[in-house]
Amino acid sequence: TDDIDHFGNRRLRTVGELIQNQIRVGMSRMERVVRERMTTQDVEAITPQTLINIRPVVAAIKEFFGTSQLSQFMDQNNPLSGLTDKRRLSALGPGGLSRERAGLEVRD
């Protein structure tokens, strides 16, 4: 039978892709701030230092690592536990299952 919740039937999103999405969010926020500043400041007085503020990008990255369900501290007790943490997969998180929707078969 075809199991819709099987990992073979799902697309795996890597850590790099998740961080890339967060950076994209931060860059779009920064772009909006730059566009606003370009309309309000004098054209002769504009410099890159006065236009660009990196705080929205930093905030988006910190938000991912600080509040995401998928972000956790790596267990560094021994090399094997660190390797286990790096290989762990999760069906939860953004775009995945929610705890309420996951049945008993999926949890195993």
Secondary structure, DSSP 8 states (H G I E B T S, - for coil): ---TTSGGGS----HHHHHHHHHHHHHHHHHHHHHHHHHHS-TTT--HHHH---HHHHHHHHHHHHH-TT------SSHHHHHHHHH---SBSTTSB-TTT--HHHH-
